[in-house]
Amino acid sequence: MDTAPDLKGPSFLSRLGRAFRNLVIFAVVVAAATGGLYAASLLNARTWSLEVQGGQLIVTRGKMLPTGTEPFQPADPLLAEAYAPLELNGNTALAVVGTRYEDRDELDRALFSVIELLAKPRVASDTKRDLDVGVGLVKRAEALRGLSEQQRASLKTLKAEVAYFLAKQRIDDARKQLDEALQQLKLAADADARHKKDATQMLLAVEPQVKALSDTLRAAVQGLPPPVVAPAPVPQPVASPPPVIAEAADAGVAPAEPESDGH
C-alpha cells in the first residue's frame, strides 16, 4: 500500500494561510458592515420629525437603529411639556409633517409655526376657554430655544396679548374678592357674635371705598367709562354751647356764690 504524501496537492501551510486570509477578509467585511450600521443608527438617532396621530401632532426622534422613530420624551420637565403631543383641532394639512430635521433648532422653528397657527385666534378670542388654551400654547412656545428672530418677534406679540388677558382676569378676580369680603363683614356685623362690634366698625370704615373700587374695576374689565363717584360729604364743625356764666350775665342774674364751709 502506497502511503507517500501527495506532493502535487497544496501543502498544509498553504491551506492554513488561505483560511487565515479568508478569516481576515470576513472579519473586515463584518466590521465594515457593523460600522456602517452603527453610523446609520447614530445618524437616525439624531433626527427628529413631526407626525400626525389621532388628531395630535407628535414629535418623534429616530431610534438607535438604522430606521424607525419613537415619541421624543426629554428628561427636562419644561422641555417635555414643550414637545408633548399637540392638539390640532382638525388642522392636519401641515407642511411640517413628513420632514426630517437633523437639528433641534430646525425642529423648534417648525413646531413654533404650528403653535403660532393655533395660538393666534385663541389669544384674540373673548371666550375664556379659548383664551386659556392660548395661554398654554404661548407658554409652550416660550420653551423653544431655536426660534428665528422673526418668530421671537411674533412670540413677543402673542405674550403681550396674553399679558392683557391675564391682567383683566386678575383685576376681575380682585373685584370678586373685595365683594366677597364685604359680604362677609356684613354677615359678621349682623350676627350676635364675638366680633360683631369690630366687624361693624370695619364695615363703616371700608364699605364706601370698597364699593367705589369694585364699581371702577368692573367698569375697567367690561371696557366701560369709570363710574362717577360722588364726593364724600365734608363734616361740619359742631358749635360748642355758650358758658353758663355768660348766659347768666345776659339774663341779668348774678352768678351763685360758692358755698362756704363755715370758716
C-alpha positions in Angstrom: 0.0 0.0 0.0 1.4 3.4 -1.0 1.4 5.8 1.9 3.6 8.5 0.4 2.3 12.1 0.7 0.7 13.7 -2.3 3.4 16.1 -3.4 1.2 17.6 -6.2 -1.6 19.0 -3.9 -1.4 22.1 -1.8 0.6 21.8 1.4 -0.9 22.2 4.8 0.7 25.5 5.4 -0.7 27.0 2.2 -4.2 25.8 3.1 -3.8 27.3 6.5 -2.7 30.6 5.0 -5.7 30.8 2.7 -8.0 30.0 5.6 -6.5 32.7 7.7 -6.7 35.2 4.8 -10.4 34.4 4.3 -11.0 34.8 8.0 -9.4 38.2 8.0 -11.4 39.3 4.9 -14.6 38.1 6.6 -13.7 40.0 9.8 -13.0 43.1 7.8 -16.4 42.8 6.0 -18.3 42.2 9.3 -16.5 45.2 10.9 -17.3 47.4 7.9 -20.9 46.3 8.0 -21.2 46.8 11.7 -19.6 50.3 11.5 -22.0 51.2 8.7 -25.0 50.1 10.7 -23.7 52.0 13.8 -23.2 55.1 11.7 -26.6 54.8 10.2 -28.1 54.2 13.6 -26.3 57.2 15.1 -27.5 59.4 12.2 -31.1 58.2 12.6 -31.0 58.8 16.4 -30.0 62.5 15.7 -33.0 63.3 13.6 -36.5 64.5 14.5 -39.8 64.6 12.7 -43.4 65.7 13.2 -46.2 63.2 12.7 -50.0 63.4 13.0 -51.5 60.6 15.0 -55.1 60.6 16.3 -55.6 64.4 15.7 -52.4 65.3 17.5 -49.0 66.5 16.3 -46.4 64.1 17.7 -42.7 65.0 18.0 -40.7 61.9 17.2 -37.0 61.1 17.3 -35.1 58.4 15.5 -34.3 55.2 17.3 -30.8 53.9 17.8 -31.3 51.8 14.7 -30.8 52.4 11.0 -34.5 53.1 10.7 -37.6 53.7 12.9 -38.8 56.5 15.2 -40.3 56.9 18.6 -42.0 59.7 20.6 -39.5 62.3 21.8 -39.6 62.5 25.6 -36.9 64.8 27.1 -35.9 64.3 30.7 -36.3 68.0 31.4 -39.9 68.7 32.6 -40.0 72.0 30.8 -38.9 70.6 27.5 -41.2 67.6 28.0 -44.1 70.0 28.2 -42.9 71.9 25.1 -42.6 68.7 23.0 -45.7 67.0 24.3 -48.4 65.9 21.9 -50.2 69.0 20.5 -53.9 69.0 19.8 -54.5 70.2 16.3 -58.3 70.6 16.4 -58.8 69.5 12.9 -55.7 71.3 11.4 -54.0 68.3 9.8 -52.8 69.7 6.5 -49.4 70.9 7.8 -46.3 71.5 5.7 -44.1 70.4 8.5 -45.3 66.8 8.5 -43.1 64.2 6.9 -39.9 66.3 7.0 -36.8 65.0 8.8 -35.0 67.6 10.9 -31.3 67.0 11.7 -31.1 69.9 14.1 -33.1 70.8 17.1 -33.3 74.4 16.1 -35.0 73.4 12.8 -37.4 71.3 14.8 -38.2 74.2 17.1 -38.9 76.6 14.2 -41.2 74.0 12.6 -43.0 73.3 15.8 -43.4 77.0 16.5 -45.1 77.6 13.1 -47.8 75.2 14.2 -48.2 76.6 17.7 -48.4 80.1 16.3 -51.1 79.0 13.9 -53.2 77.6 16.8 -52.5 80.3 19.3 -53.3 83.5 17.3 -57.1 83.1 17.0 -57.3 82.0 20.7 -55.4 84.9 22.3 -57.6 87.2 20.3 -60.8 85.5 21.4 -63.3 86.8 24.0 -64.1 83.3 25.2 -62.3 82.3 28.4 -61.9 78.7 27.3 -60.2 79.7 24.1 -58.0 82.2 26.0 -56.9 79.6 28.5 -55.8 77.4 25.6 -54.0 80.3 24.0 -52.1 81.0 27.3 -51.0 77.3 27.4 -49.8 77.4 23.8 -47.8 80.6 24.4 -46.1 79.0 27.4 -45.1 76.0 25.3 -43.7 78.3 22.7 -41.5 80.1 25.3 -39.7 76.9 26.0 -38.5 76.5 22.4 -34.9 77.8 22.1 -34.2 77.6 18.4 -36.6 80.3 17.1 -35.7 82.7 14.4 -35.7 86.5 15.0 -39.0 86.9 13.2 -40.5 84.1 15.3 -39.3 85.7 18.5 -40.9 89.0 17.5 -44.2 87.1 16.8 -43.9 85.4 20.2 -43.4 88.8 21.9 -46.7 90.0 20.3 -48.5 86.8 21.5 -47.1 87.3 25.0 -48.4 90.9 25.0 -51.9 89.7 24.1 -51.7 87.1 26.9 -50.5 89.7 29.4 -53.5 91.9 28.7 -55.9 88.9 29.2 -54.2 87.9 32.4 -54.3 91.4 33.8 -58.1 91.7 33.1 -58.6 88.3 34.7 -56.7 89.2 37.8 -58.4 92.6 38.1 -61.8 90.8 37.9 -60.7 88.3 40.5 -59.6 91.1 42.8 -63.1 92.7 42.4 -64.8 89.5 43.3 -62.7 89.0 46.4 -63.5 92.6 47.5 -67.2 92.0 47.1 -67.0 88.7 48.9 -65.0 90.3 51.8 -67.7 93.0 52.1 -70.4 90.4 52.3 -68.6 88.5 55.0 -68.2 91.7 57.0 -71.9 92.4 56.7 -72.7 88.8 57.9 -70.4 89.2 60.9 -71.8 92.6 61.8 -75.4 91.4 61.6 -74.8 88.3 63.8 -74.7 88.3 67.5 -71.1 87.1 67.6 -67.9 87.9 69.4 -66.5 90.2 66.6 -69.8 92.0 65.9 -68.5 95.3 67.1 -65.2 95.0 65.3 -67.0 93.9 62.1 -69.4 96.8 62.3 -66.6 99.4 62.8 -64.6 97.9 59.9 -67.7 97.8 57.7 -68.4 101.5 58.4 -64.8 102.4 57.6 -64.3 100.5 54.3 -67.7 99.9 52.7 -67.9 103.1 50.7 -64.3 102.8 49.4 -64.8 99.1 48.6 -68.0 99.7 46.7 -66.4 102.5 44.7 -63.3 100.5 43.9 -65.4 97.5 42.9 -67.5 99.6 40.5 -64.3 101.0 39.0 -62.8 97.6 38.5 -66.0 96.2 37.0 -66.2 99.1 34.5 -62.5 98.6 33.6 -62.9 94.9 32.9 -66.0 95.5 30.8 -64.5 98.4 28.9 -66.9 100.9 30.2 -66.2 104.5 31.4 -65.3 104.8 35.0 -68.3 105.5 37.3 -68.8 109.0 38.6 -68.1 108.9 42.3 -69.9 111.5 44.4 -67.6 113.4 46.8 -67.9 112.4 50.4 -69.8 114.9 52.5 -67.5 117.3 54.4 -68.3 117.1 58.1 -69.5 120.4 59.5 -67.9 121.6 62.8 -70.3 121.4 65.8 -70.7 124.7 67.7 -69.9 124.4 71.4 -72.6 125.6 73.8 -72.0 129.0 75.4 -70.7 129.1 79.0 -73.2 129.1 81.8 -71.7 132.4 83.3 -72.2 134.2 80.0 -75.8 133.1 79.8 -76.5 134.2 83.4 -74.9 137.6 82.8 -77.0 138.1 79.7 -80.2 137.4 81.7 -79.3 139.8 84.5 -78.8 137.2 87.1 -75.7 137.2 89.3 -73.8 134.0 89.4 -74.2 132.0 92.5 -71.5 132.3 95.2 -69.8 129.2 96.2 -71.0 127.8 99.5 -68.8 128.4 102.5 -67.6 125.7 104.7 -68.2 127.9 107.8 -64.6 129.1 108.2 
